[in-house]
Amino acid sequence: MKKIFVLTIFSLFAFIGSSNAQVAKNSWGFDFGLSYPHAISENAGIVDNINYGLYAGVVRFFSESVGIRGNLKYQNLGFKQTNTSPWSTTSTTVLGADVDLLYRFVPCEKASPYFLIGLGGIYADNSANNGKASDAFLDYEFNFGMGVSLKLNKKWDVQAEFDYHTPAASNLDGNWGTTGNGILGGRTDSYMAFNFGAVYYFKKGADSKLCELYNGLPNNDPVDYERIDNIVKKNIAKVGVNQDQVKAAVLDAIAEHHKMEANQKVILSGVNFEFNSAKLTAESYPILFYAARTLLQNPDLKVDVIGYTDNIGSARYNKQLSLKRANAVKNYLVARGVDAARINTIGMGEDNPVASNKTAEGRALNRRIEFKVHK
């Protein structure tokens, strides 16, 4: 049963692994699923029958990463008493409620590992053990666990989770007193649970700016370019590079290679695109930032933004793609404050290559942008 349960989880995750969804700043959701509980006791072993359970509750995420969850649960635990002769069996029905703090490690990814820690209360009812009457009790427990959450769409997540629960009492297995230390050193009975379930988000806040991913620049795309530039600068600082030196080097390179004068054609070295896409590569943003600043400092200059592709694909398709790339650059410059009337876009397709299309490096160079500057 356990193997089937685990295989089912991995099969479903593999099936939906290509999905994508946007993360919200905050959200409310219904949380529900099935459990495979597994008891731990120094006094007992696990019987060969099927343990089972289910849970349902509400989850509240206060940010992309941090949330709190309240669940009600039902679980049936099976034991085999190893301190009797002959061995006898015991089953325990557990009704409980848990409140757990959740932390998602990479909330912007489709699949995010998460950690939980919390407290709960249980009502446990043991069936007859060695001819004795059943015994029921109330107790509190400590919980912790880890899991993986996978986004299906804006409304649904699925998740697989491992939890560990340590009730304060030692009668979970129907036998008072624990003869030795438990798995974490505690002298009480405990149990694990392998959970597989789903979250349905019935209320979500605004889309997360933290998780915005750049997927091209269509017309009127409200991309926060200031944030992108700050991320580039922050990452430069993280790796121990002197930011002023980097900025000075970029300015020198632009002054030398990208100087904009009337009647001049300039290749914006470093402004490149991904294969078969109008998506700018990461290194393009600092160059375009300073190109926009140069245009703002020279308001009398107008430019033709000319897009190019490599030679893969039909000439007609490449013509259209090159125009999309030119428009992507124009959108960036306009977002930085350059008057749109000063910018004309042209798509040249695979014409006029500056490098060989026979190599990957050459094709990357041919996927370029040129400025033709005029008054």
C-alpha positions as CSV (number, residue, x, y, z in Angstrom):
1,M,0.0,0.0,0.0
2,K,2.8,2.4,1.0
3,K,4.6,1.8,-2.3
4,I,1.4,2.3,-4.3
5,F,0.8,5.6,-2.4
6,V,4.3,7.0,-3.1
7,L,4.2,5.9,-6.8
8,T,0.9,7.6,-7.3
9,I,2.3,10.8,-5.9
10,F,5.3,10.8,-8.2
11,S,3.2,9.9,-11.2
12,L,0.8,12.8,-10.7
13,F,3.7,15.2,-10.1
14,A,5.4,14.1,-13.3
15,F,2.1,14.4,-15.3
16,I,1.5,18.0,-14.3
17,G,5.1,19.1,-14.1
18,S,4.9,21.3,-17.1
19,S,2.1,23.6,-15.7
20,N,2.7,27.2,-14.7
21,A,0.8,29.7,-12.5
22,Q,1.2,33.1,-11.0
23,V,1.8,33.5,-7.3
24,A,-0.2,36.0,-5.2
25,K,1.0,38.3,-2.5
26,N,-1.4,36.7,-0.1
27,S,-4.2,34.1,-0.3
28,W,-6.8,31.9,1.4
29,G,-7.4,28.3,0.4
30,F,-9.1,25.0,1.3
31,D,-6.6,22.2,2.1
32,F,-7.7,18.6,1.9
33,G,-6.3,15.1,1.1
34,L,-5.5,11.5,2.1
35,S,-3.0,10.2,4.6
36,Y,-1.0,7.0,5.1
37,P,-0.2,7.0,8.8
38,H,2.6,4.9,10.3
39,A,2.9,4.4,14.1
40,I,6.1,4.5,16.1
41,S,6.4,2.9,19.5
42,E,9.0,1.1,21.6
43,N,6.2,-1.3,22.8
44,A,4.7,-2.2,19.4
45,G,5.3,-2.9,15.8
46,I,3.2,-2.3,12.8
47,V,0.5,-4.9,11.8
48,D,0.2,-6.0,8.2
49,N,-3.2,-4.4,7.7
50,I,-3.9,-1.1,5.9
51,N,-3.4,2.2,7.8
52,Y,-5.4,5.1,6.4
53,G,-6.6,8.6,7.1
54,L,-7.8,11.9,5.6
55,Y,-7.7,15.6,6.5
56,A,-9.3,18.9,5.6
57,G,-8.9,22.5,6.6
58,V,-8.0,26.1,5.7
59,V,-4.7,27.6,4.8
60,R,-3.8,31.3,4.9
61,F,-0.7,32.7,3.3
62,F,0.3,36.2,4.5
63,S,3.1,36.5,1.9
64,E,4.5,34.5,-1.0
65,S,6.4,32.3,1.5
66,V,4.8,32.4,5.0
67,G,1.4,31.0,5.9
68,I,-0.6,29.2,8.6
69,R,-2.8,26.2,8.3
70,G,-5.5,24.7,10.4
71,N,-6.6,21.1,9.7
72,L,-9.0,18.5,11.1
73,K,-7.9,14.9,10.6
74,Y,-9.1,11.3,11.0
75,Q,-6.5,8.5,11.1
76,N,-6.6,4.7,11.8
77,L,-3.4,3.3,13.2
78,G,-2.6,-0.4,13.4
79,F,-0.2,-2.0,16.0
80,K,1.2,-5.4,16.8
81,Q,2.1,-5.8,20.4
82,T,5.6,-7.3,20.7
83,N,5.7,-7.4,24.5
84,T,3.0,-10.1,24.8
85,S,3.0,-13.8,24.1
86,P,1.5,-14.5,21.7
87,W,1.6,-11.2,20.0
88,S,-1.7,-9.3,19.9
89,T,-3.0,-6.5,17.6
90,T,-4.3,-3.1,18.5
91,S,-5.9,-0.4,16.3
92,T,-6.3,3.2,17.3
93,T,-8.7,5.7,15.9
94,V,-7.3,9.3,16.0
95,L,-9.4,12.4,15.6
96,G,-7.4,15.5,15.8
97,A,-6.9,19.2,14.9
98,D,-3.5,20.8,14.1
99,V,-2.4,24.4,13.6
100,D,0.9,24.6,11.7
101,L,3.2,27.4,10.5
102,L,4.3,27.0,6.9
103,Y,7.3,28.3,5.0
104,R,7.7,27.8,1.3
105,F,11.4,28.0,0.3
106,V,11.0,28.9,-3.4
107,P,7.5,30.2,-3.8
108,C,8.0,31.6,-7.3
109,E,8.9,28.2,-8.8
110,K,6.2,25.8,-10.1
111,A,7.4,23.2,-7.5
112,S,8.3,24.6,-4.1
113,P,9.6,22.6,-1.0
114,Y,8.1,23.8,2.3
115,F,8.6,23.2,6.0
116,L,6.0,23.1,8.7
117,I,6.0,23.2,12.5
118,G,3.0,23.4,14.9
119,L,0.8,22.1,17.7
120,G,-2.3,20.0,17.8
121,G,-4.8,18.1,19.9
122,I,-6.0,14.6,19.5
123,Y,-8.8,12.3,20.7
124,A,-7.5,8.7,20.6
125,D,-9.6,5.6,21.0
126,N,-7.8,2.2,21.4
127,S,-9.7,-1.0,20.6
128,A,-9.6,-4.0,23.0
129,N,-6.0,-5.0,23.9
130,N,-5.3,-8.3,25.5
131,G,-8.9,-8.7,26.5
132,K,-9.0,-5.3,28.2
133,A,-11.7,-2.7,27.5
134,S,-10.9,0.0,25.0
135,D,-9.3,3.2,26.4
136,A,-9.9,6.7,25.1
137,F,-8.0,9.9,26.0
138,L,-7.4,13.5,25.0
139,D,-3.9,14.8,24.5
140,Y,-1.8,17.5,22.8
141,E,0.9,16.9,20.3
142,F,3.9,18.6,18.6
143,N,4.1,18.5,14.8
144,F,6.8,19.1,12.2
145,G,7.3,18.1,8.6
146,M,8.3,18.8,5.1
147,G,6.6,18.7,1.7
148,V,6.5,19.8,-1.9
149,S,3.8,22.0,-3.4
150,L,3.2,22.1,-7.1
151,K,1.1,24.8,-8.9
152,L,-1.5,23.6,-11.3
153,N,-3.0,27.0,-12.1
154,K,-4.1,30.1,-10.2
155,K,-6.7,28.2,-8.2
156,W,-5.2,24.8,-7.5
157,D,-2.0,23.4,-6.0
158,V,-1.2,19.8,-5.3
159,Q,1.2,18.7,-2.5
160,A,2.9,15.7,-1.1
161,E,4.0,15.9,2.6
162,F,5.7,14.0,5.4
163,D,4.7,14.8,9.0
164,Y,5.9,13.6,12.3
165,H,3.6,13.9,15.4
166,T,4.6,13.4,19.1
167,P,1.6,13.2,21.5
168,A,2.4,13.8,25.1
169,A,0.9,10.5,26.4
170,S,2.2,7.0,25.9
171,N,-1.0,5.1,25.4
172,L,-1.4,5.7,21.6
173,D,-0.6,2.0,21.0
174,G,-3.0,0.8,23.7
175,N,-0.2,0.1,26.2
176,W,0.6,2.6,28.9
177,G,4.3,3.4,29.4
178,T,7.0,3.5,26.8
179,T,9.9,1.2,27.5
180,G,12.6,3.2,25.7
181,N,13.3,6.5,23.9
182,G,11.4,7.2,20.7
183,I,12.8,8.2,17.4
184,L,13.6,11.8,18.6
185,G,14.5,10.8,22.2
186,G,11.0,11.4,23.6
187,R,9.5,8.8,26.0
188,T,6.1,8.9,24.4
189,D,4.5,7.1,21.5
190,S,4.5,8.9,18.1
191,Y,3.4,8.5,14.6
192,M,4.3,9.6,11.1
193,A,1.9,10.5,8.2
194,F,2.5,10.6,4.4
195,N,0.0,13.0,3.0
196,F,-1.1,13.7,-0.6
197,G,-3.7,16.4,-1.2
198,A,-4.7,19.6,-2.9
199,V,-5.3,23.3,-2.1
200,Y,-8.1,25.2,-3.7
201,Y,-7.6,29.0,-3.4
202,F,-10.9,30.7,-3.0
203,K,-9.4,34.2,-2.4
204,K,-6.2,35.7,-3.6
205,G,-4.5,39.1,-3.4
206,A,-2.7,40.9,-6.2
207,D,-0.1,39.0,-8.3
208,S,3.3,39.0,-6.6
209,K,5.8,41.5,-7.9
210,L,8.5,39.3,-6.4
211,C,7.6,36.5,-8.7
212,E,7.2,38.5,-11.9
213,L,9.2,36.7,-14.6
214,Y,10.2,38.5,-17.8
215,N,8.5,36.8,-20.7
216,G,9.1,39.3,-23.5
217,L,8.0,42.8,-24.0
218,P,4.6,43.1,-25.8
219,N,3.2,46.5,-26.5
220,N,2.0,48.3,-23.3
221,D,3.6,45.6,-21.1
222,P,3.7,47.1,-17.5
223,V,7.1,45.7,-16.6
224,D,8.9,47.4,-13.7
225,Y,12.2,48.2,-15.4
226,E,13.5,50.1,-12.4
227,R,13.2,46.9,-10.4
228,I,15.0,44.9,-13.1
229,D,17.9,47.4,-13.1
230,N,18.1,47.3,-9.3
231,I,18.2,43.5,-9.3
232,V,21.1,43.6,-11.8
233,K,23.0,46.0,-9.6
234,K,22.2,44.0,-6.4
235,N,23.5,40.8,-8.0
236,I,26.7,42.6,-9.0
237,A,27.2,43.7,-5.4
238,K,26.5,40.2,-4.1
239,V,29.5,38.6,-5.9
240,G,31.9,41.2,-4.5
241,V,32.4,43.3,-7.6
242,N,32.8,47.0,-7.1
243,Q,29.6,48.5,-8.5
244,D,31.2,51.9,-9.3
245,Q,33.9,50.2,-11.3
246,V,31.4,48.1,-13.2
247,K,29.2,51.2,-13.9
248,A,32.3,53.2,-15.1
249,A,33.3,50.3,-17.4
250,V,29.9,50.1,-18.9
251,L,29.8,53.9,-19.4
252,D,33.2,53.8,-21.1
253,A,32.1,50.9,-23.4
254,I,29.0,52.8,-24.4
255,A,31.0,56.0,-25.0
256,E,33.5,54.1,-27.1
257,H,31.2,51.7,-29.0
258,H,27.7,53.1,-28.7
259,K,28.3,56.8,-29.1
260,M,25.2,58.2,-30.7
261,E,25.8,60.9,-33.3
262,A,23.6,62.0,-36.2
263,N,23.8,59.8,-39.3
264,Q,25.6,57.0,-37.5
265,K,24.6,53.3,-37.3
266,V,25.5,51.6,-34.0
267,I,25.3,47.9,-33.0
268,L,24.3,47.7,-29.4
269,S,26.8,45.1,-28.3
270,G,25.4,43.0,-25.5
271,V,21.7,43.5,-26.5
272,N,20.8,40.0,-27.6
273,F,17.7,37.7,-27.6
274,E,16.9,34.1,-26.8
275,F,16.6,31.7,-29.7
276,N,13.3,32.0,-31.6
277,S,12.1,34.7,-29.2
278,A,11.7,38.4,-28.6
279,K,12.8,37.8,-25.0
280,L,15.9,39.9,-24.1
281,T,18.8,38.1,-22.4
282,A,19.7,39.3,-18.9
283,E,22.9,41.1,-20.0
284,S,20.8,43.4,-22.3
285,Y,19.2,45.5,-19.5
286,P,22.2,47.5,-18.3
287,I,23.2,48.3,-21.9
288,L,19.6,49.5,-22.7
289,F,19.5,51.4,-19.5
290,Y,22.4,53.6,-20.5
291,A,21.2,53.8,-24.1
292,A,18.0,55.3,-22.8
293,R,19.9,57.7,-20.7
294,T,22.0,58.8,-23.7
295,L,18.8,59.5,-25.7
296,L,17.3,61.5,-22.8
297,Q,20.5,63.6,-22.6
298,N,20.3,64.3,-26.3
299,P,16.6,65.2,-27.0
300,D,17.4,66.3,-30.6
301,L,18.4,62.8,-31.7
302,K,15.9,60.3,-33.2
303,V,16.7,56.7,-33.9
304,D,15.7,53.8,-36.1
305,V,15.7,50.6,-34.0
306,I,16.6,47.8,-36.4
307,G,16.0,44.2,-35.4
308,Y,17.8,41.2,-36.8
309,T,17.6,37.4,-36.5
310,D,19.8,34.4,-37.4
311,N,19.0,32.4,-40.5
312,I,17.1,29.6,-38.8
313,G,13.5,29.5,-40.0
314,S,11.7,31.0,-43.0
315,A,12.6,34.5,-44.2
316,R,9.1,35.7,-43.7
317,Y,8.9,34.4,-40.1
318,N,12.4,35.9,-39.3
319,K,11.2,39.3,-40.7
320,Q,8.3,39.3,-38.3
321,L,10.4,38.1,-35.4
322,S,13.0,40.8,-36.0
323,L,10.3,43.5,-35.9
324,K,9.1,42.1,-32.6
325,R,12.6,42.4,-31.2
326,A,12.9,46.0,-32.4
327,N,9.5,46.7,-30.7
328,A,10.7,45.1,-27.5
329,V,13.7,47.5,-27.3
330,K,11.4,50.4,-28.2
331,N,9.0,49.5,-25.3
332,Y,11.9,49.4,-22.9
333,L,13.2,52.9,-24.0
334,V,9.7,54.4,-23.8
335,A,9.3,52.9,-20.3
336,R,12.5,54.7,-19.4
337,G,11.1,58.0,-20.5
338,V,12.1,58.4,-24.1
339,D,9.4,59.9,-26.3
340,A,7.9,57.2,-28.6
341,A,7.8,59.6,-31.4
342,R,11.6,59.7,-31.5
343,I,11.8,56.0,-32.2
344,N,11.1,54.1,-35.4
345,T,11.2,50.3,-35.5
346,I,12.3,48.2,-38.5
347,G,12.6,44.4,-38.9
348,M,15.3,43.2,-41.2
349,G,15.0,39.5,-40.5
350,E,18.2,37.5,-41.4
351,D,19.7,40.1,-43.7
352,N,23.1,41.6,-43.2
353,P,24.6,39.0,-40.8
354,V,27.6,40.2,-38.7
355,A,28.9,36.7,-38.0
356,S,28.7,33.2,-39.4
357,N,25.3,31.5,-39.0
358,K,27.1,28.1,-38.9
359,T,28.0,28.3,-35.2
360,A,25.8,29.0,-32.1
361,E,28.0,31.9,-31.2
362,G,27.7,33.5,-34.6
363,R,23.9,33.0,-34.6
364,A,23.7,34.7,-31.2
365,L,25.6,37.7,-32.5
366,N,23.2,37.9,-35.5
367,R,20.2,38.1,-33.1
368,R,21.0,41.7,-32.5
369,I,19.7,45.3,-32.4
370,E,21.2,48.2,-34.4
371,F,20.5,52.0,-33.8
372,K,20.5,54.3,-36.8
373,V,20.8,57.8,-35.3
374,H,19.5,60.9,-37.1
375,K,18.2,64.3,-36.4
